[in-house]
Amino acid sequence: MTEQTERSLTEPSSSEPAVPEPAPADSEPAASALAAPAAPDTPDTTPDTASGTADTPDTTREATAVTPLVPHATPPPLAEPRPLGETRTWPRDFTDRLTAPLPGVRALARIARDGKLRPAREALLEIQELPFEPGPMPAVDATTVALTWAGHASWVIRIGGLTVLTDPVWSRKILGTPARVTPVGVRWEDLPAIDAVVISHNHYDHLDAPTLKRLPRETPLLLPAGLAPWARRRGFTRATDLDWWEAVELPAPGGPVRFDFVPAHHWSKRTLTDTCRSLWGGWVLTAPDGRRIHFAGDTGYGHWFEEIGRRYPGIDLALLPIGAYDPRWMLRPVHTDPEEAVRACQDLGARALVPMHWSTFLLSAEPPLEPLRRVRAAWEATGRAREDLWDLAVGASRVLADTNG
């Protein structure tokens, strides 16, 4: 019996199910993108038909590696923006987009044997030193590009007169990991009206149903391919899911803001039966005046960064993950460490690096402050200007200077 046949007998069809999906898996926690469920403090009362294991590795299948694209002298033209809210048909799964095999049974056994699931007890003393500096968000207009870090991969981005949330997680606790070690940097009631939300992938520390429930259902949700049905089942009326290199535009006071969905080295899973059934990736946001932000979501290091930089020249800010990387033998394919994040920023040709995905949830074994120490050292080693490392505290904001004026 082939793998495809086996899965067709055990998994639901790729169309939106008419009955609730399987209950969350109950497996041994591993690390970061390999964590098992734990009950949230406040349950999501909306039927979460896609809830389940957050970041649990698939132990039954191997990846089909994606061959890096051959560089061209001239990048291909950007795709024409797609209609917002369109209903689309996607492949059954996106396993062929993986760039590394997913961990198997032996890897899980090793991580359990080594006990490297969380920082050592003595390292936890660093939690009290994690930078937390909440403050008022900057005043903006249609020409402002500004960031406020809410923690982890959650940002409040002000661009072209729009307010955009990335991977919003305002919950104190998510499935599969202890409660957050720093508070959310921006109180929900202090947020301006949200014009759009971008989601990188469906792992629980990036797609948080209790947080999304707080949003008006007409809020545009921009999602990876295969996730729009999940949003529509929860009442969202303007859910748009995209493939890599596709885009949409949203009207804004300063002119349309463009959102391009771009590749990442990662994977997806929420239940026992949906491994890689939706896509994963990052986003490039382009302001009307051409200034650009790359939000990488969750990713390992690899060839996609150079290709993104080639297709989207002039990236101003690269929001890149620097935490949840230890042990490297397991997490390297899916999480950049600080040095790799600096290298990825260079590959992108980005003007500034904005570290994220640390200082919020303790997802793996490195000491809480180690990502900050290492990214600062790696940045200094490049000889680049210190002010171009935007190592913000949780809750802090920064405005991108307009170099065109």
C-alpha positions in Angstrom: 0.0 0.0 0.0 1.4 3.4 -1.0 1.8 6.3 1.4 -0.8 8.2 -0.6 -3.3 5.3 -0.3 -2.7 5.0 3.4 -3.3 8.6 4.0 -6.5 8.6 1.8 -7.9 5.9 4.1 -7.1 7.8 7.3 -7.4 11.5 6.5 -10.4 13.5 5.5 -10.7 14.9 2.0 -9.0 18.3 1.2 -12.4 20.0 1.0 -13.8 21.7 4.1 -15.2 19.0 6.4 -18.9 19.0 7.3 -18.1 17.5 10.7 -15.6 18.5 13.4 -12.0 17.5 12.7 -10.0 15.1 15.0 -9.4 16.1 18.6 -6.0 17.4 19.5 -3.2 14.8 19.5 -1.7 13.9 22.9 2.0 13.2 22.3 5.2 13.8 24.2 6.4 17.4 23.9 9.6 18.0 22.1 10.9 21.5 21.2 9.6 24.7 19.8 8.1 23.8 16.5 7.8 20.3 17.9 5.6 20.8 20.9 2.5 18.8 22.0 -0.8 20.3 23.3 -1.4 21.7 26.7 -4.7 23.1 27.7 -5.0 26.9 27.3 -5.9 29.1 30.3 -9.0 30.4 28.5 -10.7 28.0 26.2 -11.8 29.2 22.8 -15.6 28.8 22.9 -15.9 29.0 19.1 -15.8 25.5 17.7 -12.2 25.0 16.8 -12.6 22.3 14.3 -8.9 22.5 13.3 -7.5 22.5 16.8 -4.9 19.9 17.7 -1.2 19.3 18.0 0.9 22.4 17.7 4.1 21.8 15.9 4.2 18.0 16.4 6.6 16.4 13.9 5.3 14.0 11.4 6.8 10.6 12.1 5.6 8.7 9.1 6.7 10.5 6.1 9.8 12.0 4.4 10.0 15.3 2.6 10.5 15.9 -1.1 13.3 18.5 -1.2 12.7 21.6 -3.3 15.5 22.4 -5.7 16.7 26.0 -5.4 15.8 28.2 -8.3 18.5 28.9 -10.8 19.4 32.6 -10.5 18.4 34.8 -13.4 19.9 38.1 -14.5 16.5 39.8 -14.2 13.9 38.8 -11.6 10.5 37.8 -13.0 7.8 40.4 -12.9 5.7 40.5 -9.8 2.3 38.7 -10.0 -0.8 40.7 -10.7 -2.8 41.1 -7.4 -5.5 38.5 -6.9 -9.1 39.3 -5.9 -9.7 39.5 -2.2 -11.8 36.8 -0.6 -11.8 34.5 -3.7 -12.5 30.8 -3.1 -9.9 28.5 -4.5 -9.0 24.8 -4.9 -5.6 23.7 -3.6 -3.6 20.5 -3.8 -4.3 17.8 -1.2 -1.1 18.8 0.6 2.1 20.8 0.2 4.7 18.1 1.3 6.6 18.8 -1.9 7.4 22.3 -0.7 9.4 21.0 2.3 13.2 21.7 2.1 14.2 19.2 4.7 12.7 15.9 6.0 10.5 16.2 9.1 11.8 14.6 12.3 10.9 11.0 12.9 10.5 8.6 15.8 14.3 8.4 16.5 14.5 12.2 16.7 11.7 12.3 19.2 13.3 9.6 21.3 16.6 11.4 21.3 15.1 14.7 22.4 13.2 13.0 25.2 16.4 11.1 26.3 18.6 14.2 26.2 16.0 16.2 28.2 16.7 19.3 26.1 13.1 20.6 25.9 13.4 23.8 27.9 16.2 26.0 29.3 18.2 24.7 32.2 16.8 25.7 35.6 19.7 28.1 36.4 19.2 29.8 33.0 15.6 30.7 33.9 16.9 33.4 36.2 17.4 35.4 33.0 13.7 35.8 32.6 13.6 38.8 34.9 16.2 40.5 32.6 14.2 40.1 29.4 13.6 43.6 27.8 10.0 44.8 28.3 9.3 48.4 27.6 5.7 49.1 26.7 4.9 52.6 25.6 2.5 54.5 23.5 2.5 53.7 19.8 3.9 56.4 17.6 1.6 58.9 15.9 1.4 58.0 12.2 -0.1 59.3 8.9 -0.3 57.9 5.4 3.4 58.3 4.8 4.6 56.6 8.0 6.1 53.1 8.3 6.4 52.0 11.9 6.6 48.9 14.0 5.5 48.0 17.5 6.5 44.6 18.9 3.8 42.8 20.8 6.0 39.8 21.4 7.0 36.6 19.7 6.0 37.0 16.0 3.2 39.5 16.7 3.8 43.0 15.3 1.7 46.0 14.9 2.8 47.4 11.5 1.7 50.9 10.4 2.2 51.2 6.6 0.5 53.5 4.0 -2.1 54.6 6.6 -3.1 50.9 7.4 -2.6 49.1 10.7 -1.6 45.4 10.1 -1.2 42.6 12.7 1.2 39.8 12.0 0.6 36.3 13.5 -1.3 37.9 16.4 -1.0 36.0 19.7 -2.5 37.9 22.6 -3.2 34.8 24.7 -1.2 34.2 27.9 -0.7 30.6 27.0 -0.7 28.6 23.8 -1.0 24.9 23.1 2.2 23.0 23.8 4.3 25.4 25.8 4.4 27.1 29.2 2.8 30.5 29.6 4.5 33.6 28.1 7.4 35.0 30.2 6.8 38.6 29.2 3.4 40.3 29.0 1.9 41.3 25.6 3.6 44.5 24.6 0.4 46.3 23.6 -2.9 46.0 25.4 -5.6 44.9 23.0 -7.8 47.8 24.0 -5.0 50.2 23.0 -4.8 49.0 19.4 -6.1 51.2 16.7 -8.7 49.7 14.3 -7.1 46.8 12.5 -7.1 47.0 8.7 -5.6 43.5 8.0 -4.0 40.5 9.5 -1.3 38.4 7.9 -0.7 34.8 9.0 2.5 32.9 8.2 1.4 29.3 9.0 -1.0 27.3 11.2 1.2 26.4 14.2 -0.4 27.4 17.4 2.1 30.1 18.4 1.4 31.9 15.1 -2.3 31.1 14.4 -4.1 31.7 17.7 -7.9 31.3 17.5 -8.7 33.0 20.8 -6.9 36.2 19.6 -8.6 36.2 16.2 -12.0 35.9 17.9 -11.5 39.4 19.2 -11.4 40.8 15.7 -14.5 42.0 13.7 -15.4 39.2 11.3 -15.1 41.6 8.3 -11.3 42.1 9.0 -9.3 41.0 6.0 -7.3 37.9 6.9 -4.4 37.1 4.5 -3.4 33.5 4.8 -1.2 30.7 3.3 -2.8 28.5 0.7 -5.3 26.1 2.3 -6.2 28.1 5.4 -9.1 30.2 4.1 -11.7 27.5 4.9 -10.4 27.5 8.5 -11.1 31.2 8.8 -14.4 31.1 7.0 -15.7 28.4 9.4 -15.1 31.0 12.2 -17.2 33.6 10.5 -14.5 35.7 8.7 -16.0 37.1 5.5 -12.8 38.4 3.9 -10.3 35.6 4.1 -7.8 35.3 1.2 -5.3 32.5 0.9 -2.3 32.7 -1.4 0.4 30.5 -2.9 4.0 31.6 -2.9 4.8 34.6 -5.0 1.1 35.6 -5.2 -0.2 39.0 -3.9 -3.2 41.1 -3.0 -3.6 44.8 -2.6 -5.6 46.7 0.0 -6.7 50.3 -0.5 -5.1 52.8 1.9 -5.1 56.5 2.4 -1.7 56.9 0.7 -2.5 54.5 -2.1 -2.7 50.7 -2.3 -0.5 48.6 0.0 0.7 45.4 -1.6 1.0 42.1 0.3 3.1 39.3 -1.3 3.2 35.8 0.1 6.7 34.4 -0.1 8.4 31.1 0.7 9.9 30.0 4.0 11.8 26.9 5.2 9.2 25.5 7.6 6.1 23.3 7.7 2.5 23.1 9.0 0.3 21.0 11.3 -2.5 21.4 13.7 -4.0 17.9 14.0 -2.9 14.3 13.7 -4.1 14.2 10.1 -3.2 17.5 8.5 0.6 17.6 8.2 1.5 20.0 5.5 -2.2 20.3 4.4 -1.8 24.1 4.3 1.2 26.1 3.1 3.6 28.2 5.2 5.6 31.3 4.3 6.3 35.0 5.0 5.0 38.3 3.7 6.5 41.3 1.9 4.5 44.4 2.5 5.1 47.3 0.1 4.0 50.8 0.9 2.7 53.2 -1.8 6.1 55.0 -1.8 7.9 51.6 -2.4 9.3 51.1 1.1 9.2 47.4 2.0 9.0 45.1 5.1 9.7 41.4 4.9 8.0 39.5 7.7 9.5 36.0 7.7 7.1 34.3 10.0 8.8 31.1 11.2 11.7 29.7 9.1 15.0 28.0 8.9 17.9 29.3 6.9 18.1 28.5 3.2 18.1 29.6 -0.4 14.7 31.3 -0.3 16.1 34.4 1.3 18.4 35.2 -1.6 15.5 34.6 -4.0 13.1 36.8 -2.1 15.7 39.6 -2.1 16.2 39.2 -5.8 12.5 39.5 -6.6 11.8 42.3 -4.1 14.8 44.6 -4.1 15.1 47.4 -1.7 13.7 45.7 1.4 14.0 48.2 4.3 13.1 46.0 7.3 13.6 42.3 7.6 11.6 40.9 10.6 13.5 37.6 11.2 13.3 34.9 14.0 16.3 34.5 16.2 15.0 32.2 19.0 13.8 28.6 19.5 16.9 27.1 17.9 18.5 24.7 20.5 19.1 21.8 19.9 20.4 22.6 16.4 20.5 19.0 15.2 16.7 19.0 15.4 15.7 22.6 14.9 18.1 23.9 12.2 15.8 23.1 9.3 12.9 25.1 10.7 14.3 27.8 13.0 17.1 30.3 12.2 19.6 30.9 15.0 20.9 34.5 15.6 23.9 34.2 13.2 21.7 32.7 10.5 19.2 35.5 10.9 22.0 38.1 10.3 23.1 36.1 7.2 19.5 36.0 6.0 19.2 39.7 6.4 22.3 40.1 4.1 20.9 37.6 1.6 17.7 39.6 1.5 19.6 42.8 0.9 17.6 44.4 3.7 18.5 47.7 5.1 17.8 46.7 8.8 17.3 43.6 10.8 14.4 43.4 13.3 14.8 40.3 15.5 11.7 38.5 16.7 10.5 35.0 17.9 12.3 35.2 21.2 11.7 36.7 24.7 8.1 35.6 24.8 7.5 31.9 24.9 10.3 29.5 26.0 10.1 27.0 23.2 13.5 25.3 23.3 16.6 24.9 25.3 18.7 28.0 24.8 18.9 30.5 27.8 16.3 33.2 27.5 18.8 36.1 26.9 21.2 34.2 24.6 19.4 35.1 21.3 19.9 38.8 22.0 23.6 38.4 23.0 24.3 36.4 19.9 22.5 38.5 17.4 24.2 41.6 18.7 27.6 39.9 18.4 26.9 38.6 14.9 25.6 42.0 13.7 28.7 43.7 15.1 30.9 41.2 13.2 29.5 42.3 9.9 30.6 45.9 10.4 27.2 47.2 9.6 25.8 50.3 11.4 24.5 49.5 14.9 21.4 51.6 14.4 20.4 49.2 11.6 19.9 46.4 14.2 16.4 47.1 15.5 16.7 44.9 18.6 13.5 46.2 20.2 12.2 45.3 23.6 8.7 43.8 23.8 6.3 46.7 23.7 8.7 49.1 22.0 8.1 50.9 18.8 10.3 52.4 16.1 9.6 54.5 13.0 11.4 54.0 9.7 13.0 57.1 8.4 11.9 58.2 4.9 15.2 58.3 3.0 13.4 59.4 -0.2 12.4 62.8 1.0 
